[in-house]
Amino acid sequence: MSKSIKTLLLIALTSSVQLQAEELSVQLQKSCVQQQLSEYKGLNKRPLSAQDFATYCSCESEYIQKNTTDPQKNELRSSSKTPAFVGDLRVKAIKSCLDQGQKMTS
């Protein structure tokens, strides 16, 4: 295989992996926002929005991605239900993200 073809294949593979990571991040952030909106519904003087949790959920998503194996990431992408291991990671992410100051904005 020529060097240019190998380079193109490497670029394509890298782009694919990056796209999968971004898609997983969006999926995890949406799930987090839905969960947070559900948990905090009615607890604030004003209605909460997705933006109120954007910073925290971004942190949670990053934490989960950094602390999952490739097979777990594949399970996250392919499962219509949230896998059980995500609950444990969310609990750990709460401490990590709140320690970093990634609280909701309202």
Z-matrix of the N, CA and C atoms (Angstrom, degrees):
N
C 1 1.442
C 2 1.532 1 107.60
N 3 1.316 2 114.96 1 135.47
C 4 1.462 3 118.31 2 -177.96
C 5 1.531 4 111.01 3 -73.26
N 6 1.315 5 114.48 4 160.87
C 7 1.465 6 120.53 5 -178.13
C 8 1.523 7 111.60 6 -63.04
N 9 1.327 8 118.13 7 -37.63
C 10 1.472 9 120.62 8 -179.14
C 11 1.524 10 111.24 9 -68.42
N 12 1.328 11 118.01 10 -36.29
C 13 1.467 12 120.71 11 178.10
C 14 1.525 13 109.93 12 -69.14
N 15 1.323 14 116.71 13 -41.80
C 16 1.467 15 120.30 14 176.83
C 17 1.520 16 110.56 15 -60.58
N 18 1.318 17 116.61 16 -41.49
C 19 1.465 18 120.87 17 179.13
C 20 1.518 19 111.14 18 -63.72
N 21 1.326 20 116.46 19 -44.29
C 22 1.467 21 120.36 20 178.10
C 23 1.524 22 111.70 21 -62.72
N 24 1.322 23 117.01 22 -41.19
C 25 1.468 24 120.53 23 177.80
C 26 1.523 25 111.26 24 -64.24
N 27 1.304 26 116.76 25 -41.09
C 28 1.465 27 120.97 26 178.37
C 29 1.528 28 110.82 27 -63.73
N 30 1.315 29 117.20 28 -42.40
C 31 1.469 30 121.40 29 178.05
C 32 1.522 31 110.28 30 -63.41
N 33 1.328 32 116.97 31 -44.22
C 34 1.461 33 120.94 32 179.27
C 35 1.523 34 111.50 33 -63.03
N 36 1.320 35 117.00 34 -43.00
C 37 1.466 36 121.14 35 179.47
C 38 1.521 37 110.68 36 -65.07
N 39 1.312 38 117.23 37 -44.26
C 40 1.460 39 121.96 38 178.90
C 41 1.525 40 110.54 39 -61.63
N 42 1.315 41 116.75 40 -43.73
C 43 1.464 42 121.21 41 179.16
C 44 1.520 43 111.17 42 -63.14
N 45 1.324 44 116.59 43 -39.82
C 46 1.453 45 121.21 44 179.44
C 47 1.522 46 111.47 45 -64.62
N 48 1.318 47 116.82 46 -44.25
C 49 1.468 48 121.43 47 179.37
C 50 1.530 49 110.01 48 -63.68
N 51 1.321 50 116.92 49 -42.58
C 52 1.462 51 120.90 50 179.69
C 53 1.527 52 110.50 51 -64.58
N 54 1.322 53 118.07 52 -41.50
C 55 1.454 54 121.98 53 178.65
C 56 1.528 55 110.65 54 -63.38
N 57 1.329 56 117.26 55 -41.77
C 58 1.461 57 120.49 56 177.90
C 59 1.520 58 111.09 57 -62.80
N 60 1.317 59 117.62 58 -39.90
C 61 1.466 60 121.66 59 178.83
C 62 1.519 61 110.22 60 -65.06
N 63 1.323 62 117.22 61 -41.56
C 64 1.467 63 120.74 62 179.38
C 65 1.523 64 110.89 63 -65.89
N 66 1.337 65 117.00 64 -41.52
C 67 1.461 66 120.65 65 178.49
C 68 1.528 67 110.73 66 -63.65
N 69 1.316 68 116.99 67 -41.11
C 70 1.461 69 120.78 68 178.25
C 71 1.523 70 110.20 69 -64.79
N 72 1.316 71 117.05 70 -40.55
C 73 1.459 72 121.44 71 178.50
C 74 1.526 73 110.55 72 -59.93
N 75 1.313 74 117.00 73 -46.37
C 76 1.472 75 121.11 74 179.01
C 77 1.522 76 110.20 75 -62.15
N 78 1.330 77 116.70 76 -43.87
C 79 1.462 78 121.52 77 179.34
C 80 1.531 79 110.76 78 -60.38
N 81 1.324 80 116.99 79 -46.45
C 82 1.466 81 121.15 80 -179.72
C 83 1.526 82 111.33 81 -65.90
N 84 1.317 83 117.23 82 -39.59
C 85 1.463 84 120.36 83 -179.97
C 86 1.524 85 111.08 84 -65.90
N 87 1.327 86 117.55 85 -42.23
C 88 1.464 87 120.76 86 177.82
C 89 1.525 88 110.88 87 -61.55
N 90 1.323 89 115.80 88 -43.77
C 91 1.460 90 120.44 89 178.75
C 92 1.521 91 111.05 90 -61.49
N 93 1.325 92 116.22 91 -43.51
C 94 1.461 93 121.30 92 179.04
C 95 1.527 94 110.82 93 -61.66
N 96 1.321 95 116.64 94 -47.21
C 97 1.471 96 120.65 95 -178.58
C 98 1.523 97 110.05 96 -60.80
N 99 1.331 98 117.66 97 -45.05
C 100 1.467 99 120.59 98 178.84
C 101 1.519 100 110.78 99 -59.57
N 102 1.328 101 116.31 100 -43.51
C 103 1.460 102 120.65 101 -179.98
C 104 1.525 103 110.54 102 -64.33
N 105 1.320 104 117.51 103 -44.79
C 106 1.460 105 121.05 104 -178.33
C 107 1.530 106 111.36 105 -65.97
N 108 1.316 107 117.13 106 -42.65
C 109 1.466 108 120.36 107 178.27
C 110 1.522 109 110.67 108 -61.30
N 111 1.318 110 116.28 109 -39.40
C 112 1.456 111 120.70 110 178.81
C 113 1.531 112 111.11 111 -66.78
N 114 1.322 113 116.51 112 -44.30
C 115 1.461 114 120.56 113 -177.48
C 116 1.527 115 112.95 114 -69.14
N 117 1.315 116 117.77 115 -33.94
C 118 1.460 117 121.07 116 -174.72
C 119 1.520 118 113.64 117 -102.45
N 120 1.322 119 117.20 118 6.66
C 121 1.461 120 121.43 119 179.57
C 122 1.532 121 110.14 120 -59.04
N 123 1.305 122 115.53 121 127.71
C 124 1.458 123 120.72 122 177.73
C 125 1.512 124 115.83 123 80.23
N 126 1.329 125 118.67 124 0.99
C 127 1.460 126 121.11 125 -178.34
C 128 1.534 127 112.66 126 -96.89
N 129 1.288 128 117.40 127 2.37
C 130 1.455 129 121.23 128 -177.77
C 131 1.522 130 108.90 129 -125.47
N 132 1.321 131 116.50 130 156.49
C 133 1.467 132 120.80 131 -178.98
C 134 1.521 133 111.81 132 -68.52
N 135 1.295 134 116.01 133 -27.31
C 136 1.463 135 119.89 134 178.40
C 137 1.528 136 108.71 135 -119.31
N 138 1.318 137 116.31 136 155.19
C 139 1.472 138 117.84 137 177.61
C 140 1.535 139 110.56 138 -62.03
N 141 1.313 140 115.22 139 138.00
C 142 1.462 141 120.00 140 178.14
C 143 1.519 142 110.09 141 -85.97
N 144 1.314 143 115.51 142 152.25
C 145 1.458 144 120.75 143 178.32
C 146 1.523 145 109.28 144 -124.40
N 147 1.304 146 115.61 145 170.81
C 148 1.470 147 121.09 146 178.26
C 149 1.521 148 110.34 147 -58.34
N 150 1.309 149 117.07 148 -35.49
C 151 1.465 150 121.17 149 -178.14
C 152 1.532 151 111.52 150 -62.24
N 153 1.321 152 117.48 151 -30.75
C 154 1.460 153 121.11 152 179.17
C 155 1.539 154 112.34 153 -60.99
N 156 1.313 155 116.42 154 -24.79
C 157 1.451 156 120.94 155 -176.50
C 158 1.531 157 113.02 156 -112.28
N 159 1.312 158 117.79 157 4.22
C 160 1.469 159 121.73 158 -173.96
C 161 1.524 160 112.60 159 -57.78
N 162 1.312 161 117.70 160 -47.88
C 163 1.463 162 120.84 161 -177.27
C 164 1.524 163 110.75 162 -65.33
N 165 1.315 164 115.93 163 -47.58
C 166 1.465 165 119.32 164 179.81
C 167 1.530 166 110.92 165 -62.24
N 168 1.329 167 117.17 166 -46.67
C 169 1.462 168 120.23 167 -176.44
C 170 1.526 169 111.90 168 -67.86
N 171 1.295 170 117.12 169 -30.12
C 172 1.464 171 120.22 170 173.87
C 173 1.524 172 109.58 171 -64.03
N 174 1.324 173 116.38 172 -43.61
C 175 1.464 174 121.27 173 177.73
C 176 1.529 175 110.54 174 -63.12
N 177 1.330 176 116.79 175 -45.81
C 178 1.461 177 120.62 176 -179.79
C 179 1.525 178 110.55 177 -60.75
N 180 1.313 179 116.78 178 -44.51
C 181 1.460 180 121.33 179 179.28
C 182 1.525 181 111.02 180 -59.82
N 183 1.311 182 116.11 181 -45.23
C 184 1.463 183 120.76 182 179.35
C 185 1.531 184 110.55 183 -62.45
N 186 1.331 185 116.38 184 -42.99
C 187 1.464 186 120.81 185 179.40
C 188 1.528 187 110.55 186 -60.74
N 189 1.319 188 116.71 187 -46.47
C 190 1.461 189 120.45 188 -178.28
C 191 1.525 190 110.47 189 -63.00
N 192 1.321 191 116.65 190 -44.14
C 193 1.469 192 119.50 191 -179.54
C 194 1.527 193 111.90 192 -63.64
N 195 1.318 194 116.82 193 -37.66
C 196 1.460 195 119.95 194 -179.39
C 197 1.527 196 112.25 195 -71.70
N 198 1.319 197 116.70 196 -22.61
C 199 1.460 198 120.61 197 -173.50
C 200 1.526 199 113.63 198 -112.97
N 201 1.326 200 116.92 199 22.99
C 202 1.459 201 120.63 200 174.80
C 203 1.522 202 109.52 201 -120.45
N 204 1.298 203 113.84 202 151.87
C 205 1.465 204 120.22 203 176.51
C 206 1.526 205 108.89 204 -82.16
N 207 1.304 206 116.51 205 166.62
C 208 1.468 207 120.06 206 177.46
C 209 1.535 208 111.84 207 -59.69
N 210 1.343 209 119.20 208 -43.08
C 211 1.472 210 118.39 209 176.73
C 212 1.543 211 112.62 210 -61.59
N 213 1.333 212 116.68 211 -36.64
C 214 1.467 213 119.26 212 177.44
C 215 1.535 214 110.61 213 -67.04
N 216 1.322 215 116.89 214 -39.12
C 217 1.469 216 120.17 215 177.03
C 218 1.521 217 110.61 216 -62.31
N 219 1.328 218 116.22 217 -40.75
C 220 1.470 219 119.82 218 176.88
C 221 1.522 220 110.81 219 -62.63
N 222 1.325 221 116.40 220 -39.82
C 223 1.472 222 120.62 221 178.04
C 224 1.530 223 110.34 222 -64.21
N 225 1.308 224 116.79 223 -41.48
C 226 1.468 225 120.49 224 177.45
C 227 1.524 226 111.40 225 -60.03
N 228 1.324 227 115.97 226 -43.64
C 229 1.468 228 120.28 227 -178.29
C 230 1.524 229 112.11 228 -67.34
N 231 1.319 230 117.26 229 -36.16
C 232 1.460 231 120.24 230 -171.41
C 233 1.524 232 114.60 231 -96.02
N 234 1.309 233 118.02 232 -15.83
C 235 1.462 234 120.76 233 -175.13
C 236 1.530 235 111.31 234 -88.18
N 237 1.320 236 115.82 235 137.75
C 238 1.463 237 119.65 236 176.22
C 239 1.537 238 110.66 237 -80.92
N 240 1.326 239 116.80 238 -21.29
C 241 1.465 240 122.10 239 175.66
C 242 1.521 241 108.89 240 -104.38
N 243 1.317 242 115.69 241 154.92
C 244 1.459 243 119.77 242 176.62
C 245 1.521 244 108.99 243 -74.46
N 246 1.326 245 117.25 244 121.73
C 247 1.474 246 120.21 245 179.64
C 248 1.535 247 111.57 246 -61.04
N 249 1.310 248 116.46 247 151.28
C 250 1.467 249 122.07 248 -176.33
C 251 1.521 250 113.14 249 -58.32
N 252 1.327 251 118.12 250 -36.05
C 253 1.460 252 119.87 251 -176.78
C 254 1.527 253 112.84 252 -64.14
N 255 1.329 254 117.43 253 -19.89
C 256 1.466 255 120.58 254 -179.24
C 257 1.530 256 110.76 255 -67.70
N 258 1.327 257 116.91 256 -34.03
C 259 1.466 258 120.08 257 178.97
C 260 1.516 259 111.92 258 -59.18
N 261 1.313 260 116.38 259 -44.99
C 262 1.465 261 120.56 260 178.07
C 263 1.528 262 111.18 261 -63.49
N 264 1.321 263 116.01 262 -41.43
C 265 1.469 264 119.23 263 179.50
C 266 1.522 265 111.56 264 -66.87
N 267 1.335 266 116.86 265 -35.58
C 268 1.469 267 119.52 266 178.42
C 269 1.529 268 111.06 267 -64.37
N 270 1.318 269 116.22 268 -39.78
C 271 1.470 270 119.85 269 178.17
C 272 1.528 271 109.88 270 -61.26
N 273 1.322 272 116.36 271 -44.64
C 274 1.466 273 120.03 272 178.74
C 275 1.524 274 111.15 273 -68.09
N 276 1.330 275 116.85 274 -35.37
C 277 1.466 276 120.85 275 179.49
C 278 1.525 277 111.08 276 -66.17
N 279 1.325 278 117.28 277 -34.54
C 280 1.468 279 120.61 278 179.28
C 281 1.521 280 109.20 279 -56.02
N 282 1.307 281 115.90 280 -52.24
C 283 1.465 282 119.57 281 -178.89
C 284 1.525 283 110.77 282 -61.98
N 285 1.305 284 116.34 283 -48.02
C 286 1.457 285 120.42 284 -178.05
C 287 1.528 286 111.90 285 -60.58
N 288 1.316 287 116.78 286 -47.78
C 289 1.466 288 120.67 287 -176.43
C 290 1.525 289 112.06 288 -71.12
N 291 1.318 290 116.90 289 -39.33
C 292 1.466 291 118.47 290 178.95
C 293 1.520 292 110.90 291 -70.32
N 294 1.335 293 117.21 292 -34.46
C 295 1.462 294 120.42 293 175.09
C 296 1.529 295 110.61 294 -62.65
N 297 1.330 296 116.19 295 -31.10
C 298 1.462 297 121.28 296 178.85
C 299 1.516 298 111.92 297 -83.90
N 300 1.326 299 117.52 298 -4.16
C 301 1.456 300 120.55 299 178.91
C 302 1.513 301 113.69 300 86.92
N 303 1.321 302 117.77 301 18.95
C 304 1.459 303 121.45 302 -177.32
C 305 1.533 304 110.11 303 -89.31
N 306 1.304 305 115.86 304 62.21
C 307 1.466 306 120.81 305 -178.26
C 308 1.523 307 109.66 306 -89.56
N 309 1.315 308 115.11 307 168.60
C 310 1.460 309 118.51 308 176.62
C 311 1.519 310 108.96 309 -66.63
N 312 1.308 311 117.53 310 157.30
C 313 1.458 312 121.58 311 -171.67
C 314 1.516 313 115.03 312 -87.26
N 315 1.311 314 119.21 313 -8.79
C 316 1.460 315 118.13 314 -177.65
C 317 1.506 316 111.91 315 -96.15
